[in-house]
Amino acid sequence: ETFSNASVAREFLSANGVKHVNSISPAGEVFDKTDTIPQRFGLVLSFGAWCFHVEPSVYLPFVLAHTESGARIIVELRRGKPQWEAQLGAALTQKWVIAESQKWTRVVYERRP
């Protein structure tokens, strides 16, 4: 099992038809730029980082500014942080819990219009 391996993640996403893969800092700096960067993203993934080690409020304004209505945001939300869940719930619609562990809950959120 890999942990935080950007090459494996890019390979997996590419094999599944994802054309634009980027890493973005909380300040909005884009790393690993592809040839073109869409103005809005339809999918945001964060496993074991944002919403697990990094409070949702750090990236949430950027995510809201750069996702389209209906975009899916999938995160591993750290257990025992009800205020983090509240931050996400105030801005996004929770759709499904798709996995759980002792330390996190993997949640699919949807960007509201």
Secondary structure, 3 states (H helix, E strand, C coil): CCCCCHHHHHHHHHHCCCCCCCEECCCCCEECCCCCCCCCEEEEEECCCECCCECHHHHHHHHHHCEEEEEEEEEEEECCCHHHHHHHHHHEEEEEEEEECCCEEEEEEEECC
